[in-house]
């Protein structure tokens, strides 16, 4: 296993990160712990979660992913692992999440961090990410920015000021972004430089052979700001493995419709995979 320094941090992360969004939905706690044990034996030291996991999120399963990880983590050598999780942002209808309060502001950040620490059964989080921006942006298959949907948001400087306090309290070590845009990366980076606030050290966005949105303006932004990509959905929800070519495997996310048909990008990826496969077979 190869390890890389994550941006301007001192975190040395394995090139493969274990995503855990199935824990509590498709995977039992026993299966989750088996996967975690196997990953560590292969040299993986990087584990990624989120407060809203598992997916699809619901009031009944909300927080189970972190809970499953926490029951495993308390038996591990904590200092050898890089644990990442995320705070959910506005724009999604999770009424059970802090009673619907999802702004990335002081109260929500502090509560979200404390809740994740409790579920993870740890004293600190290595990488704490904003799951999606505290502002309107096209997301999850949308490609067109609509100025008419712009709403009032928590200023980026205010978000960074709160994260500075949480870092100083020793609860998180570094911050990162997710589902972010080039404009957002630039704004977070410049605000940190100008005001001496914590700099984001990573961005977690979708990237695979069929989804190459990152290769444009985002690639330029993260290159100059030294904010490396943590690619999620690298296998396009499993379509790129070929496992759906001859039917739908039992318990797979697409088989169980756990990704929800409202996510337009899933259908796009499926159509592209099938089209490319048919061309090769012809």
HELIX and SHEET records of a PDB file:
HELIX    1   1 UNK A   29  UNK A   41  1                                  13    
HELIX    2   2 UNK A   64  UNK A   73  1                                  10    
HELIX    3   3 UNK A   78  UNK A   80  5                                   3    
HELIX    4   4 UNK A   98  UNK A  100  5                                   3    
HELIX    5   5 UNK A  106  UNK A  120  1                                  15    
HELIX    6   6 UNK A  147  UNK A  149  5                                   3    
HELIX    7   7 UNK A  156  UNK A  168  1                                  13    
HELIX    8   8 UNK A  182  UNK A  195  1                                  14    
HELIX    9   9 UNK A  213  UNK A  215  5                                   3    
HELIX   10  10 UNK A  217  UNK A  225  1                                   9    
HELIX   11  11 UNK A  236  UNK A  241  5                                   6    
HELIX   12  12 UNK A  264  UNK A  281  1                                  18    
SHEET    1   A 2 UNK A   3  UNK A   5  0                                        
SHEET    2   A 2 UNK A  12  UNK A  14 -1                                        
SHEET    1   B 7 UNK A  18  UNK A  19  0                                        
SHEET    2   B 7 UNK A  46  UNK A  48  1                                        
SHEET    3   B 7 UNK A  82  UNK A  87  1                                        
SHEET    4   B 7 UNK A 125  UNK A 130  1                                        
SHEET    5   B 7 UNK A 172  UNK A 178  1                                        
SHEET    6   B 7 UNK A 200  UNK A 206  1                                        
SHEET    7   B 7 UNK A 228  UNK A 232  1                                        
END                                                                             
